[in-house]
Amino acid sequence: MAPFRIIIVGGGIAGFTAAIALRATGRQIIILEQSSLNKEIGALISLQPNAARIAGLEWKLEQNFLKAQQMVDEGFRIYNTDGDLVRTIPLATKDKYGAERLLFHRKDLHEALKKAAISPERAGDPVAVRVSCRVLECDAFCGTVTLEGGEVVKGDLIIGADGIHSVLRKHVVEDNPNPIPTGHSAYRLMVPTEILEREEPEFCAKINPREPFTSIIVAHNCRLIMGPGRQGEVYGIVALVPDEQMTEDPALKQSWVSEGNIEKMLETFREFPSWVKNIFRHSPDLGLWQLRDMDPLANWYCGRVILIGDAAHAMLPTQGQGASQAIEDSEALGSFLKDIHESPALDDLINILEVSGFALKGKFSFGAGND
């Protein structure tokens, strides 16, 4: 009996959550990641209660998340530029949703998911992970992907978890939409909390960087979204800026790994008070990316290929649902495929993907409408 062979293109959060959801006896799962996975993004990330419940209770990742230094977000605090607390929005999600909103350093969450996927202690064979594997082409009906260098990898199911700039998407929809600039860009910073406490006492007197709250400042058409990670050891900042107010070179491609210029960032935030903008200089790295959206796809599957995560439905960081939606996609896909433990015929697989693709789109549309 031939095993059910699953290829996952993309070794980010969507890729590893799909691997966790699909691990089972009689399956061989391989992740193909184009990067070396040696430089994960230094940023904070949240899991909404919907995803935290799936990962913690259904996938039994509670201990993995504790080791990843999760923090429970107690709510949102909105400040003005004088440092006055304008509004507090408490979060009491466990009673309502059965789980908390969790905060992580993105690298720690990614590593926790990777360890779970490759662990020999979970059901099914450990997931194989191949790095520095760039996928160039795909045959959706033969179930093959072609790597840079010419190697062809064959599977029964190919999952496109390769993000908003997905290589696989053009093999699923004929009118493959290009990501569209939203008109905003975002700086990404991470500052050691002890440095803030030592060097920026005025900031810490107004906003305690160790308290488990998401703090927000909105002014001059810009938005700062800040919060703690690693049990308060680090403080993450995302600074959203309209593109027309940017002083960075607009011709430069801005992606998750683009670097910003601190002097240009300070110029953009020149109207902010010093107690706010002084903290920017303490970040060892300054990431910059242009926020992009994507028109809804006509469908998410074709032949043996199905898209999940940002490859199927790009999510803006202001929604705070990107990683969480990827987890929901993975959980749903795992449920639809739960009875397949050997190589499926193409027609049988297409029938399942047709139902699951329709259900995933419907679930996503409902969730997006209720954000």
C-alpha positions in Angstrom: 0.0 0.0 0.0 1.6 3.3 -1.2 1.7 6.1 1.4 -0.1 9.4 1.1 2.7 11.7 0.0 2.2 15.4 0.9 4.4 18.2 -0.4 4.2 21.5 1.5 5.8 24.4 -0.3 6.8 27.0 2.3 8.4 26.5 5.7 6.8 29.4 7.5 4.0 29.3 10.1 1.4 28.1 7.6 3.7 25.4 6.3 4.5 23.9 9.7 1.0 24.2 11.0 -0.2 22.3 7.9 2.4 19.6 8.6 1.3 19.3 12.2 -2.4 19.0 11.3 -1.7 16.4 8.6 0.7 14.1 10.4 -0.8 10.6 10.6 0.0 7.0 10.0 0.5 6.1 6.4 1.6 9.6 5.3 4.9 11.0 4.1 5.2 14.8 4.5 8.0 16.9 3.2 8.4 20.7 3.5 10.3 22.5 0.8 11.6 25.9 2.0 13.5 28.3 -0.2 15.4 30.0 2.6 18.0 28.4 5.0 15.7 29.0 8.0 18.7 30.5 9.8 17.3 34.0 9.9 13.7 34.1 11.2 12.1 37.5 11.5 12.7 39.4 14.7 9.1 40.5 15.4 6.3 39.9 17.8 3.3 37.9 16.7 -0.1 37.1 18.2 -2.3 34.1 18.1 -6.0 34.9 18.4 -8.1 32.7 20.7 -9.5 30.8 17.7 -6.0 29.6 16.7 -4.7 29.3 20.3 -7.5 26.8 21.0 -6.8 24.7 18.0 -3.0 24.6 18.6 -3.2 24.2 22.3 -6.2 21.8 22.8 -6.5 19.9 19.5 -2.8 19.7 18.6 -1.6 19.4 22.2 1.0 22.2 21.9 0.5 23.7 25.3 3.9 22.6 26.6 5.6 23.7 23.3 4.1 27.1 23.7 5.2 27.4 27.3 8.7 26.6 26.3 8.4 29.3 23.5 7.7 31.8 26.3 4.2 32.6 25.4 2.5 35.6 27.1 -1.2 36.0 27.6 -2.3 39.4 26.3 -4.5 41.1 28.9 -5.9 43.8 26.6 -5.3 46.9 24.5 -4.2 50.2 25.9 -4.5 53.3 23.7 -2.4 56.4 24.5 -2.1 59.9 23.2 1.3 61.5 22.4 1.4 63.0 25.9 1.5 59.5 27.3 -2.0 59.7 28.8 -3.9 56.5 28.8 -7.0 57.3 26.7 -8.7 53.9 26.7 -8.3 50.4 27.9 -9.9 47.4 26.2 -9.6 44.4 28.4 -9.5 40.9 26.9 -11.4 38.2 28.7 -11.3 35.7 25.9 -11.0 32.4 27.7 -14.5 32.3 29.0 -16.0 33.3 25.7 -13.7 31.4 23.2 -12.0 28.8 25.4 -8.5 30.2 24.9 -6.5 33.3 25.4 -4.9 35.7 22.9 -1.2 34.8 23.0 1.9 36.8 22.3 5.2 35.4 21.0 8.5 36.4 19.6 7.9 35.2 16.0 11.2 33.2 16.0 10.1 31.3 19.1 6.7 30.4 17.8 8.2 29.3 14.5 10.7 27.1 16.2 8.1 25.6 18.5 6.0 24.6 15.4 9.0 23.2 13.6 10.0 21.1 16.6 6.4 19.7 16.8 6.4 18.9 13.1 9.6 16.9 13.2 9.3 15.4 16.6 9.3 11.5 16.7 6.9 11.6 19.6 3.9 12.7 17.7 1.6 10.4 15.6 2.8 9.5 12.1 6.3 9.8 10.6 8.2 13.0 11.4 8.0 15.6 8.8 11.0 16.0 6.5 12.3 19.5 6.0 14.4 20.5 3.1 15.9 24.1 3.1 17.4 26.1 0.3 14.8 24.5 -2.1 13.4 27.0 -4.4 10.3 25.8 -6.3 10.1 27.1 -9.9 7.3 25.1 -11.5 4.4 22.9 -10.6 2.2 20.4 -12.5 -1.0 20.5 -10.6 -2.5 17.3 -12.2 0.7 15.2 -12.2 1.5 16.3 -8.6 5.0 17.4 -9.3 7.1 20.4 -8.4 10.3 21.3 -10.1 13.1 22.8 -8.0 15.8 25.2 -9.1 18.5 22.9 -10.4 16.0 20.7 -12.2 15.1 18.2 -9.5 11.4 17.0 -9.7 9.6 16.1 -6.5 6.4 14.1 -6.8 3.5 13.9 -4.3 -0.2 13.1 -4.1 -1.1 16.5 -2.6 0.8 19.8 -2.9 0.0 22.5 -0.4 0.9 26.1 -1.3 1.9 27.7 1.9 4.4 30.0 0.2 2.9 33.4 1.2 1.5 36.4 -0.7 4.2 36.1 -3.4 3.2 32.4 -4.0 4.8 30.6 -6.8 2.1 28.0 -6.8 -0.9 30.4 -7.1 -0.5 30.8 -10.9 -1.1 27.0 -11.2 -4.3 27.3 -9.3 -6.0 30.4 -10.8 -5.5 31.6 -14.4 -5.9 35.3 -13.5 -3.2 35.1 -10.8 -3.5 38.5 -9.1 -0.5 40.6 -8.2 -0.2 41.8 -4.6 -1.4 45.4 -4.5 0.2 48.1 -2.3 -2.2 49.3 0.3 -0.7 52.7 0.6 1.0 51.9 3.9 4.4 50.6 5.0 5.6 49.3 8.3 8.8 49.5 10.3 9.5 46.6 12.6 11.7 47.0 15.7 12.6 44.8 18.7 14.3 46.4 21.8 15.7 44.6 24.8 13.5 45.8 27.8 16.4 46.3 30.1 17.8 48.9 27.7 14.5 50.7 27.6 14.4 50.8 31.4 18.0 52.0 31.6 18.0 54.5 28.8 14.4 55.6 28.4 12.9 56.1 31.9 10.3 58.6 30.6 8.9 56.1 28.2 8.8 53.4 30.8 7.1 55.7 33.3 4.2 56.2 30.8 4.1 52.7 29.2 5.4 49.8 31.2 7.2 47.6 28.6 7.0 44.4 30.8 3.2 44.5 31.3 1.2 42.0 29.1 -0.7 44.6 27.1 -0.8 45.7 23.5 -0.2 49.4 23.5 -1.2 51.7 20.7 -0.4 55.3 19.8 -2.2 56.9 16.8 -1.1 60.4 15.6 -0.1 62.3 12.5 -1.6 59.5 10.3 0.8 57.0 11.8 0.2 54.2 14.2 2.5 52.5 16.7 1.5 49.0 17.9 3.7 47.8 20.7 3.9 44.9 23.2 6.2 42.6 25.2 7.6 39.3 24.3 9.7 36.5 25.9 8.1 37.1 29.3 9.0 40.8 29.1 12.6 40.4 28.0 12.0 42.2 24.7 9.6 44.9 23.5 8.3 44.8 20.0 7.2 47.8 17.9 5.4 48.0 14.6 5.2 51.5 13.1 2.6 51.9 10.4 3.2 54.9 8.0 1.4 56.1 4.9 3.6 55.6 1.9 3.4 59.3 1.0 5.0 60.2 4.4 7.8 57.8 3.9 11.3 59.2 3.4 12.7 55.8 2.3 13.6 55.2 -1.3 10.2 54.0 -2.8 12.0 52.2 -5.6 13.5 49.7 -3.2 11.6 46.4 -2.9 10.3 46.2 0.6 9.8 42.7 1.9 9.9 40.8 5.2 13.7 41.0 5.0 14.2 44.6 3.8 16.2 46.9 6.1 15.0 50.4 7.0 17.1 53.4 7.7 16.9 54.8 11.3 17.6 58.4 10.3 14.8 58.3 7.6 12.4 56.7 10.1 13.1 59.4 12.6 12.5 62.0 9.9 9.1 60.4 9.2 8.3 60.5 12.9 9.7 64.0 13.5 6.4 65.3 14.8 6.2 62.7 17.5 7.5 63.6 21.0 11.0 62.6 22.0 9.8 60.2 24.7 8.3 58.1 21.9 10.8 58.3 19.0 13.9 58.0 21.2 13.1 54.3 21.7 13.6 53.6 18.0 17.4 54.0 18.2 17.7 51.1 20.6 16.6 48.4 18.2 19.5 46.4 16.9 17.7 45.8 13.6 15.2 47.8 11.7 12.9 45.9 9.3 10.8 47.6 6.7 8.1 46.2 4.4 5.4 47.6 2.2 2.0 46.3 3.1 0.2 44.6 0.3 -3.2 43.1 -0.2 -4.7 40.8 -2.9 -8.0 40.5 -4.7 -10.0 37.5 -3.6 -9.2 34.3 -5.6 -11.9 32.5 -7.6 -10.8 29.3 -6.0 -8.0 27.9 -3.8 -7.4 24.5 -5.4 -6.7 22.9 -8.8 -5.8 19.3 -9.5 -3.6 18.1 -6.6 -2.8 21.6 -5.4 -4.5 23.6 -2.7 -3.4 27.0 -1.3 -3.5 28.0 2.4 -2.5 31.1 4.5 -1.4 34.2 2.7 -1.0 32.3 -0.6 -4.8 32.0 -0.6 -5.8 35.1 1.3 -3.4 37.8 2.3 -3.9 39.3 5.7 -2.7 42.7 6.8 -0.9 43.0 10.2 -3.5 45.5 11.3 -6.0 42.6 11.3 -3.8 40.5 13.6 -5.1 37.3 12.1 -2.5 36.1 9.6 -0.9 33.3 11.6 -4.2 32.5 13.2 -6.0 32.1 9.9 -3.2 29.9 8.6 -3.8 27.6 11.7 -7.5 27.5 11.0 -6.8 26.6 7.3 -4.5 23.8 8.4 -7.0 22.5 11.0 -9.8 22.4 8.5 -7.6 20.7 5.8 -6.5 18.1 8.3 -10.2 17.4 9.1 -11.2 16.9 5.5 -8.3 14.6 4.8 -8.4 12.6 8.0 -9.5 9.4 6.4 -6.8 9.2 3.7 -3.9 7.1 4.7 -2.7 5.8 1.3 -2.1 7.3 -2.1 -5.4 8.6 -3.4 -6.7 8.6 -6.9 -6.7 12.0 -8.6 -10.5 12.1 -8.9 -11.0 11.1 -5.3 -8.6 13.8 -4.1 -10.2 16.5 -6.3 -13.6 15.7 -4.9 -12.2 16.2 -1.4 -10.4 19.4 -2.3 -13.5 20.8 -4.0 -15.4 20.4 -0.7 -12.5 21.6 1.5 -11.6 24.5 -0.8 -15.3 25.7 -0.8 -15.5 25.3 3.0 -12.2 27.1 3.6 -13.3 30.0 1.5 -16.6 30.2 3.2 -15.0 30.0 6.7 -12.4 32.7 5.8 -15.1 35.0 4.3 -17.2 34.6 7.5 -14.3 35.2 9.8 -13.0 38.2 7.8 -16.5 39.7 7.9 -16.5 39.5 11.7 -13.0 40.9 12.4 
